[in-house]
Amino acid sequence: MYKSFYSLAKTPFSKEIHPSDAFQSTDYQGALNALKYLQKSKGIGLLIGDPGAGKTFSLRSFKDSLNPSLYHVIYFPLSTGGVMDFYRGLAYELGEQPKFRKVDLFRQIQQGIERMTTERKITPVFILDEMHMAKDAFLQDLALLFNFQMDSINPFILILAGLPHLKTRLTLNHHRPLTQRVIMKYEIQPLSREEVSGYIDHHMKVAGAKMPIFTETAIEAIAQRSQGWPRVINNITISSLLFGSQLKKELIDEEIIRLAVEESGLQ
């Protein structure tokens, strides 16, 4: 096992890393700052980025920063079930017994949000992930569902997260009622070449590495192959550590990276 070969205390580049141990890249901090702004302002926000950019981790970090006595977080990835399942899920999470008709569900959700805010003094936070998969009718529904007192108040936080083309879709005329109410937009960009090096070094230290294991040429190869996307960096580095330990290489060089990339099918 590569952990013992490289004298690591933890598995590096793990999905389970705690937000406090995250690498503080420019865009990670930018995403959190944008989400904090939305927290203070309330209303609707948009967080987008390519696959593996770190959207879900940023959302998890934001969720973990919220006081559970003041905020009730409802996370719903759009890939899990149909649209009516989504509406029923929202009603249930708000403490309601879901109705069957769509119009009744809308009323339940709005009343549940108002009760949570006014009676319990808790702000509901809705995180809707994979929204690039949403049908036009669903996006249009959101503009109606999250309209309170003729759009005079926002007793909620709604985060729409997805791939970059979600932003393009929202520019279409039939989505203007929703787009005009989005008060925060942030697109996560890949890590820079310097940040790739810092990212790898940071995660190896978090895992317990006492000295550098990846050579500069290896890091350069990772930066080129991954184009700075964290998930791809994770895949390459883990594969290279496996190869390195199997070949008894104390240092990971560009040749090990090449083997790892070929094995991962990333070339």
N, C-alpha and C positions, 0 to 999 in steps of 0.2 A: 504494500500500500504506500502511495507516495507521501502520505502524511508522516509516517515514521521515517521514511528515507530522507526527507527534507527537514525532519525535526519540527514539524508544525503541530501546534496545540489544537487548532481548529481546522475545519475544511474551509479553504479560501474561496472567495467569489461565490458564496452561498446565497441563495434566494432568501434564506431566513435571517440574513444579517439585520441587526437592530438599527433603526434610524440613527441612533447616537453614534454608531460606528460607520456611518455612510461617508463616502468620499465627498467632500464639499466642493463639487465642480461649480463652475459659473452658472450653468443652466439649472442644476439641481437647486441651488440657492435662489435663482430667479423664479423657478416654479413655486417654491415654498413662499417666497415673498408675495407673489401674485395671489396665491391661495389665502395668505394672511390678510391681504387687502380685501379679498372677497368676504372673508370671515367678519371683518369690521363693517363692511358696507352692506352685506347681505344682498341677495338677488342671484342672478345667473352668471356663471363663468364658463369659459371654454378652455380646456387643456388638451393640446394635441401634440403629436409627435410620431415619428416612424416606429415600426415594430422594434422593440428592444431599446428604445430611447430612455426608458426609466419612468414612464407615466404612472404605472401602477405603483411603483415603489414610492414615487413622490406623493401620490394620493394616500398611501399607507402611512407615510411619515406625517402628513398633515392630519390624518385621522388620529394618530397616536398623540398629537400635540393638543388635541381638544379635551377640555374638561368634561368628563361624562356626566357630571351633575348639571352642566349648562347646555350640552349639545347631544343630540341623539342622531347617530350616523346610520344611514340606510344605504348600503352598497348593493348595486344591482347591475351585473354585466348583461348586456342585451342578448347575448347568445344563449342564456339559460331560460328557455321557455318563450312563449308567444307574448304579444302585446297585452292581451287580457290577463295573462298570468302576471305580467309586470304591474298592472293597475291593482290587481288583487293583492299582490305582494306589498305594494305601498300601503294599501289600506290596512292590511294585517300588521305591518310594522308600526303603524300609527295607533295601534290598539283597537282597531275597528274589526267587526266581523264582516268580511267582504260580501257585498251584494253581487247580483248576477248581471244586472244591466249596466252598461257603460255609463249612462247618465247618473245612475245612483252611485256608482263607484267614484265618479268625479266629485260628487257632492260629499261623499264620505271622506275622501282624501283631503279636500279643502277644509272641511269641518275638523278633521283630525289634526291638521296643521294648526288651525286657529286655536283649538283647545290646548294643544301642547304648548303653544306660545303664551297664551293668555292665562291659563289655569295653572300650568306646571312651570311656567317661566323657563322652558327649554326650547332651544332653537333646533328644528329638524334640519339635518344636513343630508341632502340626497346626492349620491355619487353614482352617476349613470355612465358605465364604461362601455366601450365598443360601440359608441353611438354612430360611427360611420356606417354601421349595418342597419341603422334605423330607416324605415320607410318614410316617405314624405308625409303621409297622413299622420304618422306618429309624432314627427317633429312639429306638425301643425297643432296637434293635440296639446303638446307641452305648453305652447303659447297661451292656450285657453286654461289648462289645468293650473298653471302657476300665475294666474292673474287674480289678484285680490283687491277688492273694493275699488274696481275700475282702475287698476294698476297704480293705486296711490300708496300702497305699502308692500313690503317684501318680508313676510314673517318666516323666511326660510333661506337656506343656502342650497343652490342647485348647481352641481358641477357636471358639465357634459364633457366626456373624455373620449378620444378616438384618434384615428389616423388623420393626417393632414388634409385629405380631401373632404373631410367633414366641414372644414372652414369654407371651402369652395362651394359646397352644397348650400351652406347657409346664406350665401350671397344671392341666391336665386330669389326672384321677386316673391314667390309664394311663401318664402320663409322670412320675409321682412319683419312680420310682427314678433317673431322670436328673436331674430338677429338684433333688432333695435333695442331689445331689453338685456342683451349680453353686456355686462359692465366690465368684465375681465376676460382678456384673451392672452394666452401664452402658448408658444410653440417651443418644445424642447429640441435643442440642436445637439449634434454629436459632440463628443469630447475633442478638444484640440490635440495636436501632437504632444504638447507638453503635458496636457491633462491625462493623456493615456499613460504616460510614464508615471505620473503622480498617482493615478488610479491603481495601477498594478502594484506599485510600491506600498501604497496605503493598505490595500487588501491583504498583501502578504504579511505586513507587520501586524495587522489585526489577527491574522491566523497564527502568529507567533514566530515568524521568520526572524532570525537574528542577524542575517546578512543578505545582501542581494543574491537572488537565484537566477533572475533573467538578465542576460547580457544586454548591452545597449543595442546591438544589432538585432537581437531577438525582439526587443521592445519596438524597434523601428518596423520590423516585419509585422508585428501584431497591429501596430497603428495603421499600416498600409492595408492589411487584409480586412481589418474590422471597420475601417473608415470612421473609427471613433464611437461606434455604437456599443454601449456597455454589455448588452447581452451577448454579442458576438465575441467581445473581448473575453468574457467569462468562459464561453465555450472553448475558445482557442487555448486560453491559459490552463484550464483544467485538463484538456487533452494533452497539452505539452508536458504538464507535470506527470501525467501517467506514463507517457513515452519516456520522459527523462528518467524516471525511477526504474522503469523496465530496462533501460540501457545503462543504468548506473552512472548517469551524468550528473555531477554535482552542480553544474551550471547549465541552464537552458540557453542554447544558442539558436541562430536562425535556421539551422538544419532541423532541429527538433520542431521548431515552429512550422516548417514546411511539411514535415511528416504529420503533425497534428492537424494542419489545415486540410491535407489530402484525406486523412481519416475522417474528418468531420464533414467532408464534402463542401467546404467553403471556398475552394479555389475558383 
